[in-house]
Amino acid sequence: MRAKKHVLHPLTEEQKTFAEINHNLVYQFLRRKNYSIEEYYNVVILDYVMAFQMYMEREDLQEKYAFPVIAYMRMNSAISNHFRAWNGQYGTVK
């Protein structure tokens, strides 16, 4: 069974604080994967926001995983989708 798709919504004050405290994960992820911050920040930031909204709203995620795991999974997915879309539009890079 597939999980319900998450929809972004305005952040609560608690979510804003949580996002600010953990924002370094975005830069950490991009550096570890050797992606340019200037080029790929906008690619991953929405998925980062979705990750912490999902994490804050779902106790099942909080019980099973640490937030960085969820954030990295979502940002990895964002990069993958970005390249998949790019390759579909421009053809495979050789």
N, CA, C and O atoms as CSV, one atom per row, in Angstrom:
chain,resi,resn,atom,element,x,y,z
A,1,MET,N,N,0.838,-1.175,0.000
A,1,MET,CA,C,0.000,0.000,0.000
A,1,MET,C,C,0.887,1.244,0.000
A,1,MET,O,O,1.846,1.330,0.768
A,2,ARG,N,N,0.571,2.180,-0.842
A,2,ARG,CA,C,1.368,3.378,-0.980
A,2,ARG,C,C,0.946,4.451,0.015
A,2,ARG,O,O,-0.243,4.625,0.280
A,3,ALA,N,N,1.908,5.160,0.557
A,3,ALA,CA,C,1.619,6.216,1.530
A,3,ALA,C,C,0.945,7.403,0.841
A,3,ALA,O,O,1.161,7.660,-0.343
A,4,LYS,N,N,0.136,8.108,1.602
A,4,LYS,CA,C,-0.536,9.289,1.093
A,4,LYS,C,C,0.498,10.359,0.763
A,4,LYS,O,O,1.439,10.572,1.528
A,5,LYS,N,N,0.326,11.030,-0.368
A,5,LYS,CA,C,1.263,12.063,-0.780
A,5,LYS,C,C,1.173,13.260,0.173
A,5,LYS,O,O,0.084,13.719,0.516
A,6,HIS,N,N,2.319,13.743,0.582
A,6,HIS,CA,C,2.375,14.870,1.509
A,6,HIS,C,C,2.253,16.180,0.732
A,6,HIS,O,O,2.847,16.332,-0.335
A,7,VAL,N,N,1.493,17.110,1.264
A,7,VAL,CA,C,1.301,18.420,0.649
A,7,VAL,C,C,1.887,19.471,1.582
A,7,VAL,O,O,1.607,19.477,2.780
A,8,LEU,N,N,2.701,20.358,1.023
A,8,LEU,CA,C,3.268,21.435,1.837
A,8,LEU,C,C,2.165,22.357,2.331
A,8,LEU,O,O,1.169,22.584,1.644
A,9,HIS,N,N,2.357,22.879,3.520
A,9,HIS,CA,C,1.416,23.826,4.095
A,9,HIS,C,C,2.208,24.840,4.896
A,9,HIS,O,O,3.385,24.620,5.180
A,10,PRO,N,N,1.573,25.962,5.268
A,10,PRO,CA,C,2.307,26.971,6.061
A,10,PRO,C,C,2.901,26.339,7.321
A,10,PRO,O,O,2.306,25.463,7.947
A,11,LEU,N,N,4.090,26.816,7.664
A,11,LEU,CA,C,4.799,26.259,8.818
A,11,LEU,C,C,4.283,26.834,10.128
A,11,LEU,O,O,3.962,28.018,10.228
A,12,THR,N,N,4.212,25.973,11.114
A,12,THR,CA,C,3.917,26.441,12.471
A,12,THR,C,C,5.204,27.046,13.030
A,12,THR,O,O,6.279,26.863,12.458
A,13,GLU,N,N,5.096,27.753,14.123
A,13,GLU,CA,C,6.295,28.325,14.759
A,13,GLU,C,C,7.255,27.214,15.167
A,13,GLU,O,O,8.468,27.357,15.017
A,14,GLU,N,N,6.725,26.116,15.676
A,14,GLU,CA,C,7.558,24.980,16.067
A,14,GLU,C,C,8.299,24.411,14.860
A,14,GLU,O,O,9.479,24.075,14.955
A,15,GLN,N,N,7.610,24.305,13.733
A,15,GLN,CA,C,8.237,23.788,12.512
A,15,GLN,C,C,9.303,24.744,11.992
A,15,GLN,O,O,10.359,24.305,11.535
A,16,LYS,N,N,9.034,26.053,12.058
A,16,LYS,CA,C,10.027,27.044,11.620
A,16,LYS,C,C,11.309,26.904,12.434
A,16,LYS,O,O,12.410,26.899,11.883
A,17,THR,N,N,11.155,26.793,13.738
A,17,THR,CA,C,12.316,26.647,14.622
A,17,THR,C,C,13.068,25.365,14.315
A,17,THR,O,O,14.296,25.371,14.218
A,18,PHE,N,N,12.342,24.263,14.162
A,18,PHE,CA,C,12.955,22.975,13.851
A,18,PHE,C,C,13.706,23.048,12.524
A,18,PHE,O,O,14.823,22.543,12.415
A,19,ALA,N,N,13.102,23.670,11.522
A,19,ALA,CA,C,13.733,23.800,10.207
A,19,ALA,C,C,15.010,24.629,10.284
A,19,ALA,O,O,16.015,24.281,9.664
A,20,GLU,N,N,14.976,25.706,11.028
A,20,GLU,CA,C,16.151,26.570,11.168
A,20,GLU,C,C,17.288,25.846,11.880
A,20,GLU,O,O,18.444,25.937,11.470
A,21,ILE,N,N,16.956,25.133,12.939
A,21,ILE,CA,C,17.974,24.417,13.714
A,21,ILE,C,C,18.663,23.350,12.861
A,21,ILE,O,O,19.869,23.137,12.982
A,22,ASN,N,N,17.901,22.688,12.009
A,22,ASN,CA,C,18.431,21.573,11.218
A,22,ASN,C,C,18.802,21.945,9.783
A,22,ASN,O,O,19.138,21.070,8.985
A,23,HIS,N,N,18.743,23.227,9.453
A,23,HIS,CA,C,19.006,23.676,8.079
A,23,HIS,C,C,20.396,23.286,7.588
A,23,HIS,O,O,20.610,23.127,6.386
A,24,ASN,N,N,21.330,23.132,8.505
A,24,ASN,CA,C,22.685,22.747,8.114
A,24,ASN,C,C,22.704,21.393,7.394
A,24,ASN,O,O,23.650,21.097,6.664
A,25,LEU,N,N,21.671,20.572,7.594
A,25,LEU,CA,C,21.603,19.274,6.906
A,25,LEU,C,C,21.566,19.437,5.395
A,25,LEU,O,O,22.076,18.586,4.667
A,26,VAL,N,N,20.968,20.521,4.916
A,26,VAL,CA,C,20.901,20.766,3.476
A,26,VAL,C,C,22.317,20.954,2.933
A,26,VAL,O,O,22.698,20.319,1.949
A,27,TYR,N,N,23.087,21.818,3.569
A,27,TYR,CA,C,24.462,22.068,3.132
A,27,TYR,C,C,25.338,20.822,3.311
A,27,TYR,O,O,26.168,20.509,2.458
A,28,GLN,N,N,25.146,20.131,4.408
A,28,GLN,CA,C,25.899,18.903,4.677
A,28,GLN,C,C,25.627,17.863,3.585
A,28,GLN,O,O,26.555,17.237,3.073
A,29,PHE,N,N,24.364,17.686,3.238
A,29,PHE,CA,C,23.980,16.733,2.195
A,29,PHE,C,C,24.637,17.101,0.861
A,29,PHE,O,O,25.230,16.245,0.204
A,30,LEU,N,N,24.535,18.353,0.467
A,30,LEU,CA,C,25.094,18.778,-0.820
A,30,LEU,C,C,26.614,18.625,-0.853
A,30,LEU,O,O,27.173,18.200,-1.864
A,31,ARG,N,N,27.280,18.967,0.245
A,31,ARG,CA,C,28.744,18.806,0.294
A,31,ARG,C,C,29.142,17.339,0.231
A,31,ARG,O,O,30.061,16.980,-0.504
A,32,ARG,N,N,28.459,16.482,0.998
A,32,ARG,CA,C,28.798,15.050,1.006
A,32,ARG,C,C,28.605,14.404,-0.359
A,32,ARG,O,O,29.339,13.489,-0.733
A,33,LYS,N,N,27.615,14.883,-1.096
A,33,LYS,CA,C,27.320,14.321,-2.422
A,33,LYS,C,C,28.080,15.050,-3.533
A,33,LYS,O,O,27.928,14.730,-4.712
A,34,ASN,N,N,28.894,16.028,-3.148
A,34,ASN,CA,C,29.688,16.821,-4.107
A,34,ASN,C,C,28.829,17.569,-5.127
A,34,ASN,O,O,29.175,17.646,-6.306
A,35,TYR,N,N,27.706,18.118,-4.659
A,35,TYR,CA,C,26.868,18.953,-5.508
A,35,TYR,C,C,27.097,20.404,-5.128
A,35,TYR,O,O,27.242,20.733,-3.951
A,36,SER,N,N,27.128,21.266,-6.129
A,36,SER,CA,C,27.306,22.692,-5.908
A,36,SER,C,C,26.107,23.246,-5.134
A,36,SER,O,O,24.955,23.039,-5.516
A,37,ILE,N,N,26.396,23.942,-4.059
A,37,ILE,CA,C,25.328,24.545,-3.253
A,37,ILE,C,C,24.560,25.555,-4.100
A,37,ILE,O,O,23.330,25.594,-4.053
A,38,GLU,N,N,25.267,26.364,-4.866
A,38,GLU,CA,C,24.624,27.378,-5.690
A,38,GLU,C,C,23.700,26.748,-6.735
A,38,GLU,O,O,22.641,27.295,-7.041
A,39,GLU,N,N,24.096,25.616,-7.270
A,39,GLU,CA,C,23.350,24.978,-8.345
A,39,GLU,C,C,22.203,24.094,-7.861
A,39,GLU,O,O,21.164,24.021,-8.516
A,40,TYR,N,N,22.379,23.424,-6.725
A,40,TYR,CA,C,21.420,22.397,-6.314
A,40,TYR,C,C,20.623,22.711,-5.051
A,40,TYR,O,O,19.759,21.926,-4.660
A,41,TYR,N,N,20.898,23.837,-4.412
A,41,TYR,CA,C,20.140,24.198,-3.211
A,41,TYR,C,C,18.643,24.227,-3.506
A,41,TYR,O,O,17.849,23.649,-2.763
A,42,ASN,N,N,18.261,24.897,-4.582
A,42,ASN,CA,C,16.842,25.007,-4.929
A,42,ASN,C,C,16.230,23.673,-5.328
A,42,ASN,O,O,15.014,23.502,-5.242
A,43,VAL,N,N,17.040,22.740,-5.757
A,43,VAL,CA,C,16.551,21.414,-6.128
A,43,VAL,C,C,16.110,20.639,-4.882
A,43,VAL,O,O,15.115,19.916,-4.926
A,44,VAL,N,N,16.836,20.783,-3.783
A,44,VAL,CA,C,16.573,19.959,-2.599
A,44,VAL,C,C,15.775,20.643,-1.498
A,44,VAL,O,O,15.225,19.961,-0.634
A,45,ILE,N,N,15.696,21.967,-1.504
A,45,ILE,CA,C,15.135,22.656,-0.341
A,45,ILE,C,C,13.658,22.338,-0.103
A,45,ILE,O,O,13.254,22.199,1.051
A,46,LEU,N,N,12.851,22.220,-1.134
A,46,LEU,CA,C,11.433,21.899,-0.921
A,46,LEU,C,C,11.263,20.506,-0.329
A,46,LEU,O,O,10.396,20.287,0.517
A,47,ASP,N,N,12.086,19.572,-0.771
A,47,ASP,CA,C,12.000,18.230,-0.204
A,47,ASP,C,C,12.496,18.218,1.243
A,47,ASP,O,O,12.016,17.426,2.053
A,48,TYR,N,N,13.438,19.076,1.567
A,48,TYR,CA,C,13.862,19.224,2.960
A,48,TYR,C,C,12.677,19.715,3.810
A,48,TYR,O,O,12.418,19.187,4.891
A,49,VAL,N,N,11.975,20.718,3.312
A,49,VAL,CA,C,10.813,21.247,4.029
A,49,VAL,C,C,9.749,20.156,4.188
A,49,VAL,O,O,9.180,19.996,5.268
A,50,MET,N,N,9.485,19.414,3.125
A,50,MET,CA,C,8.514,18.318,3.215
A,50,MET,C,C,8.961,17.276,4.227
A,50,MET,O,O,8.145,16.727,4.968
A,51,ALA,N,N,10.255,17.007,4.255
A,51,ALA,CA,C,10.783,16.001,5.181
A,51,ALA,C,C,10.502,16.386,6.622
A,51,ALA,O,O,10.033,15.554,7.399
A,52,PHE,N,N,10.778,17.633,6.999
A,52,PHE,CA,C,10.561,17.953,8.408
A,52,PHE,C,C,9.088,18.126,8.727
A,52,PHE,O,O,8.679,17.866,9.858
A,53,GLN,N,N,8.266,18.561,7.757
A,53,GLN,CA,C,6.824,18.599,8.024
A,53,GLN,C,C,6.293,17.192,8.257
A,53,GLN,O,O,5.546,16.955,9.207
A,54,MET,N,N,6.676,16.266,7.398
A,54,MET,CA,C,6.248,14.883,7.562
A,54,MET,C,C,6.730,14.336,8.903
A,54,MET,O,O,5.974,13.707,9.643
A,55,TYR,N,N,7.998,14.589,9.199
A,55,TYR,CA,C,8.588,14.075,10.428
A,55,TYR,C,C,7.874,14.621,11.669
A,55,TYR,O,O,7.606,13.882,12.616
A,56,MET,N,N,7.572,15.907,11.653
A,56,MET,CA,C,6.923,16.532,12.810
A,56,MET,C,C,5.484,16.042,12.984
A,56,MET,O,O,4.962,16.022,14.099
A,57,GLU,N,N,4.848,15.650,11.884
A,57,GLU,CA,C,3.433,15.281,11.921
A,57,GLU,C,C,3.192,13.778,12.062
A,57,GLU,O,O,2.062,13.360,12.311
A,58,ARG,N,N,4.223,12.970,11.910
A,58,ARG,CA,C,4.041,11.514,11.944
A,58,ARG,C,C,4.884,10.880,13.039
A,58,ARG,O,O,6.108,10.802,12.939
A,59,GLU,N,N,4.215,10.438,14.066
A,59,GLU,CA,C,4.908,9.796,15.176
A,59,GLU,C,C,5.574,8.495,14.753
A,59,GLU,O,O,6.607,8.123,15.310
A,60,ASP,N,N,4.998,7.792,13.772
A,60,ASP,CA,C,5.606,6.541,13.320
A,60,ASP,C,C,7.003,6.777,12.750
A,60,ASP,O,O,7.890,5.944,12.930
A,61,LEU,N,N,7.208,7.901,12.064
A,61,LEU,CA,C,8.549,8.221,11.547
A,61,LEU,C,C,9.492,8.568,12.698
A,61,LEU,O,O,10.649,8.148,12.709
A,62,GLN,N,N,8.997,9.328,13.651
A,62,GLN,CA,C,9.819,9.730,14.788
A,62,GLN,C,C,10.261,8.536,15.619
A,62,GLN,O,O,11.356,8.536,16.181
A,63,GLU,N,N,9.412,7.522,15.696
A,63,GLU,CA,C,9.747,6.328,16.478
A,63,GLU,C,C,10.777,5.450,15.778
A,63,GLU,O,O,11.559,4.769,16.442
A,64,LYS,N,N,10.788,5.458,14.441
A,64,LYS,CA,C,11.664,4.560,13.684
A,64,LYS,C,C,12.980,5.196,13.254
A,64,LYS,O,O,14.004,4.515,13.199
A,65,TYR,N,N,12.968,6.494,12.949
A,65,TYR,CA,C,14.126,7.126,12.318
A,65,TYR,C,C,14.500,8.439,12.983
A,65,TYR,O,O,13.656,9.120,13.566
A,66,ALA,N,N,15.768,8.782,12.887
A,66,ALA,CA,C,16.223,10.116,13.265
A,66,ALA,C,C,15.905,11.052,12.099
A,66,ALA,O,O,15.870,10.619,10.948
A,67,PHE,N,N,15.677,12.322,12.392
A,67,PHE,CA,C,15.302,13.257,11.337
A,67,PHE,C,C,16.303,13.313,10.179
A,67,PHE,O,O,15.872,13.343,9.026
A,68,PRO,N,N,17.620,13.328,10.428
A,68,PRO,CA,C,18.546,13.387,9.298
A,68,PRO,C,C,18.357,12.253,8.280
A,68,PRO,O,O,18.587,12.456,7.088
A,69,VAL,N,N,17.951,11.089,8.727
A,69,VAL,CA,C,17.712,9.967,7.810
A,69,VAL,C,C,16.583,10.324,6.852
A,69,VAL,O,O,16.704,10.125,5.644
A,70,ILE,N,N,15.489,10.848,7.388
A,70,ILE,CA,C,14.339,11.225,6.564
A,70,ILE,C,C,14.722,12.362,5.624
A,70,ILE,O,O,14.376,12.336,4.443
A,71,ALA,N,N,15.429,13.351,6.138
A,71,ALA,CA,C,15.839,14.496,5.315
A,71,ALA,C,C,16.734,14.047,4.162
A,71,ALA,O,O,16.532,14.463,3.022
A,72,TYR,N,N,17.725,13.196,4.457
A,72,TYR,CA,C,18.628,12.720,3.408
A,72,TYR,C,C,17.875,11.907,2.356
A,72,TYR,O,O,18.150,12.028,1.162
A,73,MET,N,N,16.925,11.080,2.797
A,73,MET,CA,C,16.158,10.289,1.843
A,73,MET,C,C,15.365,11.200,0.903
A,73,MET,O,O,15.341,10.974,-0.307
A,74,ARG,N,N,14.724,12.218,1.453
A,74,ARG,CA,C,13.922,13.132,0.628
A,74,ARG,C,C,14.815,13.942,-0.318
A,74,ARG,O,O,14.477,14.122,-1.488
A,75,MET,N,N,15.945,14.426,0.182
A,75,MET,CA,C,16.830,15.219,-0.676
A,75,MET,C,C,17.454,14.353,-1.759
A,75,MET,O,O,17.624,14.802,-2.892
A,76,ASN,N,N,17.795,13.113,-1.418
A,76,ASN,CA,C,18.315,12.175,-2.418
A,76,ASN,C,C,17.281,11.955,-3.519
A,76,ASN,O,O,17.619,11.920,-4.702
A,77,SER,N,N,16.040,11.810,-3.125
A,77,SER,CA,C,14.949,11.630,-4.065
A,77,SER,C,C,14.803,12.863,-4.963
A,77,SER,O,O,14.576,12.734,-6.166
A,78,ALA,N,N,14.933,14.038,-4.385
A,78,ALA,CA,C,14.825,15.277,-5.159
A,78,ALA,C,C,15.911,15.352,-6.228
A,78,ALA,O,O,15.641,15.725,-7.369
A,79,ILE,N,N,17.134,14.997,-5.856
A,79,ILE,CA,C,18.245,15.004,-6.825
A,79,ILE,C,C,17.979,13.985,-7.918
A,79,ILE,O,O,18.165,14.278,-9.099
A,80,SER,N,N,17.549,12.798,-7.540
A,80,SER,CA,C,17.259,11.747,-8.509
A,80,SER,C,C,16.169,12.188,-9.485
A,80,SER,O,O,16.306,12.008,-10.695
A,81,ASN,N,N,15.098,12.758,-8.964
A,81,ASN,CA,C,14.013,13.241,-9.824
A,81,ASN,C,C,14.472,14.364,-10.739
A,81,ASN,O,O,14.047,14.454,-11.891
A,82,HIS,N,N,15.337,15.213,-10.220
A,82,HIS,CA,C,15.875,16.315,-11.020
A,82,HIS,C,C,16.642,15.774,-12.227
A,82,HIS,O,O,16.431,16.224,-13.353
A,83,PHE,N,N,17.532,14.807,-11.989
A,83,PHE,CA,C,18.315,14.252,-13.086
A,83,PHE,C,C,17.460,13.424,-14.037
A,83,PHE,O,O,17.694,13.420,-15.246
A,84,ARG,N,N,16.477,12.730,-13.495
A,84,ARG,CA,C,15.569,11.955,-14.342
A,84,ARG,C,C,14.808,12.898,-15.284
A,84,ARG,O,O,14.667,12.609,-16.472
A,85,ALA,N,N,14.328,14.001,-14.762
A,85,ALA,CA,C,13.605,14.982,-15.585
A,85,ALA,C,C,14.548,15.613,-16.601
A,85,ALA,O,O,14.184,15.806,-17.761
A,86,TRP,N,N,15.762,15.934,-16.160
A,86,TRP,CA,C,16.738,16.549,-17.055
A,86,TRP,C,C,17.090,15.597,-18.189
A,86,TRP,O,O,17.136,16.004,-19.349
A,87,ASN,N,N,17.337,14.330,-17.860
A,87,ASN,CA,C,17.678,13.348,-18.886
A,87,ASN,C,C,16.508,13.105,-19.834
A,87,ASN,O,O,16.715,12.887,-21.028
A,88,GLY,N,N,15.302,13.140,-19.326
A,88,GLY,CA,C,14.132,12.968,-20.171
A,88,GLY,C,C,13.963,14.110,-21.140
A,88,GLY,O,O,13.501,13.908,-22.263
A,89,GLN,N,N,14.327,15.300,-20.728
A,89,GLN,CA,C,14.179,16.477,-21.557
A,89,GLN,C,C,15.328,16.629,-22.540
A,89,GLN,O,O,15.114,17.028,-23.685
A,90,TYR,N,N,16.536,16.317,-22.110
A,90,TYR,CA,C,17.725,16.572,-22.925
A,90,TYR,C,C,18.447,15.325,-23.392
A,90,TYR,O,O,19.437,15.432,-24.116
A,91,GLY,N,N,17.990,14.154,-23.004
A,91,GLY,CA,C,18.679,12.927,-23.367
A,91,GLY,C,C,19.739,12.594,-22.344
A,91,GLY,O,O,20.146,13.451,-21.560
A,92,THR,N,N,20.179,11.379,-22.348
A,92,THR,CA,C,21.158,10.904,-21.383
A,92,THR,C,C,22.508,11.549,-21.647
A,92,THR,O,O,22.959,11.641,-22.788
A,93,VAL,N,N,23.145,11.994,-20.566
A,93,VAL,CA,C,24.477,12.583,-20.651
A,93,VAL,C,C,25.488,11.453,-20.720
A,93,VAL,O,O,25.417,10.508,-19.935
A,94,LYS,N,N,26.426,11.542,-21.648
A,94,LYS,CA,C,27.472,10.513,-21.777
A,94,LYS,C,C,28.783,11.031,-21.300
A,94,LYS,O,O,29.780,10.310,-21.331
